Amino acid sequence: MAFHDAIPPTGRGMLRLMPVLHSRLGDWDLPNLHAWSERGLVMRAPERVIVMPDTRVATIGSCFAEELATMMGEVGIRGAMHPGGLFYSTATIRQELERLTGGWPERDAEPLWQLDRGFVDPFRAYDKVFPDEEALRADRAAADAAAEDVFRGAQVVVVTLGLIETWRSPATGNTFRQIPHPGVFESLGTSLHRLTVGEMLDDLERIRTVVRDRLGAALVVTTSPVPLHATFTPLDVRIANTESKSRIRAAVSEFVDRHPDVDYFHSYEMVVTAEKQSDFFKDDGRHVRRDAVRYIMSEFLRLFADPSLHLRDVDASWLTPIEKTAPIPTKEPRPQAAKVAKPPAPRTPGWRRALRKARRAVAG
């Protein structure tokens, strides 16, 4: 098959018509067409300016949400990341966003965790230990107010999804942000739960209800390219990571298809479809290099931000160029079988005399 765009001249320059797909069966005029052989370093994606110099942006999720918030100050975008830290799954993000707008009553039903040194909040950082429940709840209230300040009045909310492996409370059904503290893990009786595509779709619908209907903000969803640190399944971490990212992408894809008002940003695809994924990662093979983060962020700004908002000195020279672009694979020469010398025929007694007789007969 072959691809080309029909671009006839017009009175105002060039008018791009529908691309044409050629094959031995015939031709197709199609509204959209992009061949693997035509891919470039810059990915094709819809552009929609939703971030202006005075737009307030709030982010929540895994590491990309943190990176975006870090870069916002550099380009002059108002806003911040959720001050409570990282939220890795649709379930934990949904819980917190619903709480911001008066939902998630189940949190108050969750018992606080009592350790030998004091009390820990089940839904916040475990390294912060409080002497009593009153001190914990006072600190929680202050943290809640700080989070509400970030999201109230936000005009764009960016949600970054990282994984599907979660731990649920057997008493309330709440989802903890990470594996429960070792001081309560055994007594809690919780178990691993891997979110399904259906469950994540339900979470995303509820997230959209909060962001669009209650906060009145635009919603951008993205998937973190950072692989799992570890898996709690019997699987190899590479298999578990592939299943985790695949389920997330499937859920997000269906969700965005349902809602034209939701945008997707392809940070995940920029990394995992690169000619060399190692271009993006640090020596640990997981975390993204600083120059790669800047490049990814420049793409986010290109798609969603006013042209006045851009990162300076973004270098992409470290990216491996895309060279494998032949539309039809070249035919490799078939390997020639090695010639094996035939062993000489066994010589019987009188063979010389028989040979001379045969030659005389031929000579006539």
Secondary structure, 3 states (H helix, E strand, C coil): CEEEECCCEECCEECCCCEEEEECCEEEECCCCCCHHHCCCCCCCCCCCCECCCCEEEEEECHHHHHHHHHHHHHCCEEEECCCCCCCCHHHHHHHHHHHCCCCCHHHHCCCEECCCCEECCCCCCCCCECCHHHHHHHHHHHHHHHHHHHCCCCEEEEEECCCEEEECCCCCCEECCCCCCCCHHHHCCEEEECCHHHHHHHHHHHHHHHHHHCCCEEEEEECCCCCCCCCCCCCHHHHHHHHHHHHHHHHHHHHHHCCCEEEECHHHHHHCCCCHHHCECCCCCCECHHHHHHHHHHHHHHHECCCCCCCCCCCCCCCCCCCCCCCCCCCCCCCCCCCCCCCCCCCCCHHHHHHHHHHHHHC
